[in-house]
Amino acid sequence: MTASGARGAAPDITPTSDVLGNPDMDSEAEKAISSIEAHPSKETAVAVLKDGTHVAPDSCTNDGCTFTVDMAQVKFVVHRHVNSDSSNNRLARITNEMREMPGPGDHLFPSRASAPNYFETPSGAFRVLEYTDEAWRVRTISGDAIPTNWHPRDARARVRRR
Amino acid sequence: MNKISLILLVTISCALLPRVGAAQSITCDTLMTNMAPSNIDYKPLRDISIISLVAVPDRYHEQRVSVVGVFELYYDRISLYVSKDHFNADEASSMVWVNLPQCIDLEDMDEMANWVGKFVRIDGVFNASMKNFAAGTIESVEVVELWHSER
């Protein structure tokens, strides 16, 4: 299983204008996620509203969190990717590697709330998913640098070349 | 050629060749499949339209459901859309997330990758509270099966 290229026809929704973090937001996001205790097998997250209020998720699993929040008031979200809970070692290893990048659905907060989506990876890197010049961009704030280009289809699994 | 060489050759050949006779169903044991129907915690499997699931997810919270929808595969989860139009539009509010079955391996992922954009049946326990922009999440997945009209 790899994530390469688009096979499905889904165009993926995009924001209507640029969605960008800034140095103040970066440090606010880093502070927000470090104030939440990490869970070994479940994501942790917080949505930060424009008035500074922090909204905790309703629940989280190994691959995501769900919020009840006024989308018009969200300034940014920040979440923590965790190691896969798959019992298959090869699948877990690939999943952990993929979780160094944004995951399935991580583009929805930027698209629907115009809110940058910050995330901490299993290796401890801190990155943000942004949208600028009609393209998605992953900016690394701390930790190992990775390619900045990303597209929601990169999270899809497609047939491996044999 | 001695016997050991022959076994080695056959093993290597099998590993290199694509699998013949593609599977159309992936099945995993779960707590529910191993439970006797007489058990007080047993949940009967109910055939539910994905349209109902998306429209009134709370009605099916924690129920064991069998649902047919259009399949998308990610490296760590599945999404199931109401229709091919919704799949093509990437319309998250008209879909449900589905956890990967716990017993699968990379070969199963390859098999399922052939089903993207097609109708698939999924059996599992629905969690209406785990929305993440969708109607909910099907957890404890027992069956992922290519729908008969897509074979």
Boltz contact constraints between the chains, C-beta under 6 A:
constraints:
  - contact:
      token1: [A, 1]
      token2: [B, 106]
      max_distance: 6.0
  - contact:
      token1: [A, 1]
      token2: [B, 109]
      max_distance: 6.0
  - contact:
      token1: [A, 3]
      token2: [B, 75]
      max_distance: 6.0
  - contact:
      token1: [A, 7]
      token2: [B, 116]
      max_distance: 6.0
  - contact:
      token1: [A, 8]
      token2: [B, 116]
      max_distance: 6.0
  - contact:
      token1: [A, 8]
      token2: [B, 117]
      max_distance: 6.0
  - contact:
      token1: [A, 9]
      token2: [B, 88]
      max_distance: 6.0
  - contact:
      token1: [A, 10]
      token2: [B, 88]
      max_distance: 6.0
  - contact:
      token1: [A, 10]
      token2: [B, 90]
      max_distance: 6.0
  - contact:
      token1: [A, 12]
      token2: [B, 90]
      max_distance: 6.0
  - contact:
      token1: [A, 13]
      token2: [B, 90]
      max_distance: 6.0
  - contact:
      token1: [A, 59]
      token2: [B, 129]
      max_distance: 6.0
  - contact:
      token1: [A, 59]
      token2: [B, 130]
      max_distance: 6.0
  - contact:
      token1: [A, 63]
      token2: [B, 76]
      max_distance: 6.0
  - contact:
      token1: [A, 63]
      token2: [B, 77]
      max_distance: 6.0
  - contact:
      token1: [A, 64]
      token2: [B, 132]
      max_distance: 6.0
  - contact:
      token1: [A, 66]
      token2: [B, 130]
      max_distance: 6.0
  - contact:
      token1: [A, 66]
      token2: [B, 131]
      max_distance: 6.0
  - contact:
      token1: [A, 66]
      token2: [B, 132]
      max_distance: 6.0
  - contact:
      token1: [A, 88]
      token2: [B, 105]
      max_distance: 6.0
  - contact:
      token1: [A, 90]
      token2: [B, 106]
      max_distance: 6.0
  - contact:
      token1: [A, 91]
      token2: [B, 106]
      max_distance: 6.0
  - contact:
      token1: [A, 95]
      token2: [B, 75]
      max_distance: 6.0
  - contact:
      token1: [A, 95]
      token2: [B, 76]
      max_distance: 6.0
  - contact:
      token1: [A, 98]
      token2: [B, 75]
      max_distance: 6.0
  - contact:
      token1: [A, 104]
      token2: [B, 74]
      max_distance: 6.0
  - contact:
      token1: [A, 104]
      token2: [B, 77]
      max_distance: 6.0
  - contact:
      token1: [A, 105]
      token2: [B, 132]
      max_distance: 6.0
  - contact:
      token1: [A, 108]
      token2: [B, 133]
      max_distance: 6.0
  - contact:
      token1: [A, 155]
      token2: [B, 74]
      max_distance: 6.0
  - contact:
      token1: [A, 156]
      token2: [B, 74]
      max_distance: 6.0
  - contact:
      token1: [A, 157]
      token2: [B, 73]
      max_distance: 6.0
  - contact:
      token1: [A, 157]
      token2: [B, 74]
      max_distance: 6.0
  - contact:
      token1: [A, 157]
      token2: [B, 75]
      max_distance: 6.0
  - contact:
      token1: [A, 157]
      token2: [B, 109]
      max_distance: 6.0
  - contact:
      token1: [A, 157]
      token2: [B, 113]
      max_distance: 6.0
  - contact:
      token1: [A, 158]
      token2: [B, 113]
      max_distance: 6.0
  - contact:
      token1: [A, 159]
      token2: [B, 110]
      max_distance: 6.0
  - contact:
      token1: [A, 159]
      token2: [B, 113]
      max_distance: 6.0
  - contact:
      token1: [A, 160]
      token2: [B, 110]
      max_distance: 6.0
  - contact:
      token1: [A, 162]
      token2: [B, 18]
      max_distance: 6.0
